[in-house]
Amino acid sequence: MKTVTINVLVICALTAVGSATTVTPQMDSLAIYAGKDIWLGSGSSVDADIAAVGSITTGTKVGLKGLYTESLVWLNKDNKINGRVLANLAAEASSGLEFTGPSWTGKSVSMGKGANVTGDIIAGAGNLSLDDKAYVLGNLNSNADIWIDNYGVITGNADPGEKGKLSVGRKVSIGGSTDPSVAYFDTVRLDSMGPAPEKKPHGTEDISGGRKAVVDLTAGEYQNLNLWGTDTKLNLSAGTYNLRDVWIGNRGTVNVDTTAGDVVLDVHKNFAVGNEVAFNVIGDGQLTVNVFDENVILGDDVTLAAQIRAWTGDVNTGDDLAFAGTIHAYGDASFGGGSVVSYQKQIPEPGTILLLGIGAFVILWEERRKHRHPRVAHAWMRL
């Protein structure tokens, strides 16, 4: 049985590296897209592919599917990846990596101690390095050198480049060939977000509210929506809202009624909410948030189902975001620790957002990071 499994993987590897192609993921298939960098804090999970023109970086114990970047990938300790990894520059992971996917490809590749890999590892131009106790159910291919540290197990080939060399530590097992060869490797080219929707003028009327304020708002043009008090309630109905700035204070509730159609928030400047803000979407429609000129800023423990687009700025979140939908940013996309992003092209019913409909993929970690990335920490408080 082991021999059959290895043979199948070798056939797949030959198909994968036999001809180099440029891969362009479809934008509507990406849970997260960033025109610059993506950061995911410790204990976060995303159940669909993510892509960045810049780097993709994570904290510890992060669960992801496919990663695509025109730059580099760097993953901290104990990450679990269930999909393809493709980077034009380095693709590196710290210790404790668990990877299941067709292939892990970078210009150079480095994996820390105890990497457990199902799939092929390809280094397109630089070296391929595995720390000790690596287990690879697949093949290694490099156009330069390959280093396998002590107690490594490779079930398939370990082929360095034609001018490279294979070096191994103590008690390393290689099941296939070790012949120098050419490794053909794919690269990434990402599309842009495309043209933004028309930015219509916002109004001149300010909407504000203090603690426990209740605001019923109909579609139209407004200037600033500023529910600065805690425990406020905002009720929105179907239609488009053109606004300059949006701020929802801590523990606010936003009820989004889409029974008569979608709700679209077109915001010129910042769309920002504090901690423990919950968006409740009811009906068959969805919530879309377009931010044209500045940023999306979400505090800790926010629950939100939406299609979010930051057309010229960044998306920054605090810890423990519970999100269903897609998030695309022209700039950076940064997520605090414990954030859960569930890909949804169509937003689920209200009960589903509470469970996030992620199914078996979601990795529930016993430990969560209790500090956030420096760029994320209390960003909303600066408004």
Secondary structure, 3 states (H helix, E strand, C coil): CHHHHHHHHHHHHHHHHCCCCEECCCHHHCCEEECCCEEECCCCEECCCEEECCCEEECCCCEECCEEECCCEEECCCCEEECCEEECCCEEECCCCEEEEEEEEECCEEECCCCEEEEEEEECCCCEEECCCCEEECCEEECCCEEECCCCEECCCEECCCCCCEEECCCCEECCCCCCCCCCCCEECCCCCCCCCCCCCCCCCCEECCCCCEEEECCEECCEEEECCCCCEEEECCEEEEECEEEECCCCEEEEECCCCCEEEEECCCEEECCCCEEEEECCCCEEEEECCCCEEECCCCEEEEEEEECCCCEEECCCCEEEEEEEECCCEEECCCCEEEECCCCCCHHHHHHCCCHHHCCCCCCCCCCCCCCCCCHHHHC
